[in-house]
Amino acid sequence: MLPNLRRTLAVTARAACVIVVAFFSTSAHAAEVHVLSAAAMQSVFKDVREEFQRTTGYRLVLHYGTIGAVNEWAMGGEEADLVISSSQSMPSLVYQGKIQAGSQAAICQTGIGVVVPAGIELDVTSVEDFKRALLAAKAIVYADPARGGAAGVHVAKVIERLGLTEQLRPKLRLAAGGDITEVTLSLGPTALGITQISEIADKPKARLAGPLPAEVQNYIVFIAGVPADAPQSEGTTALLKFLRSQKAIAVIRAKGMEDFGSDGGSE
């Protein structure tokens, strides 16, 4: 009987190990908050991620892309606890059943600005000033509209509206969303870039020449929503609350974005 007893105890121990491993694996997965986010939010999350994780105990897993890419991921059913897209795109995702109706929350908004290397002076105050700057530049960088970036789509429309599409075509440099400032700096002092202000504010070698003139400005509002097949977990609720906290709002403002108010908490 003793050998049988040993075998029984061994089987029981192995089963117990499997249960323990499964438990901790499940717990680790449950402690993560997976976010599909517009790339313009990257500078904000870079500065608040550690604080969020420290104060809530949830691990933040982020996947960035252009707004067009984020929408494609959401439409394709990519697994996530939260999707951060734009106010223009979110209604369509809700209508098509990809985002839960009523789960949306506005996080912040950003305008579009002109970036030049630090030390370069450039006036873009009026539409005429902006046109002169475009015509004088040796290279003009903005996000490729074909990639679905909201800023790139708008800039292409503005250039067309100003009647400069053909005139500027030889010096246009289309880049990936989020890389506009870096590409502009690499092209030297005679280049200018046009991108979301939030993507300029964090670059020490770059200078924000100014926002686009009001007549051609476009504010991009970032909206968070819960995917239709993902329950609104405690982690998701904690993240949305944290993004409305005073600490997060201070970072949002430092990145050149505008917030929509605080819940009043410090965490």
C-alpha angles and dihedrals in degrees: 000000000000095000089049090050091051091051091049092050091048092052091047091050092050091049090050090052091051091051092049092049091047091049094052092043090053092046092050091051092047090052091061127089111203115204131187103202142181108252092239089073092058095093090052095049090046090064101036103037097087093046092049092050093046096049099040105030092231121125113228115221111190131192115185132200143138115293087255091054092047090052091050091051091050092047090049092054097246108179114258142139094217137017122204112198136138133289088246094055104034097073090057092051090051092047091051091051097249097114125043112253111243095022095097123117128181111231107177144311137232135195128218121260143179118253127200133168115283112273095031116118117212130166116216097154097123133030090253091051089050092050091050090050091052093049093047096048119099091210133018119200128196138144117287105256089212089068091061099244109157094220094049092050091050095046091052089052092049093051089049091047090053090052093240103114098107094036093053099037096097092058101039115117113193114203139176116276112269094026099076097103094047093049091047092052091049091058095059137237097318094061128089131192131207117207145123111309090232089066092055102044096072098051113097095196093050133078128208103228088191144289119287112275113273092250092063101026123122124193116209113210115204114218127188122211137174116242114247093243095046122081115227096256129197088256092056091047090049092051094049090049091048092052088058094049123110091248094054093044091053088056093045090055092045088056092058095259131126120233131211098227139283134272085225098246125124095219 
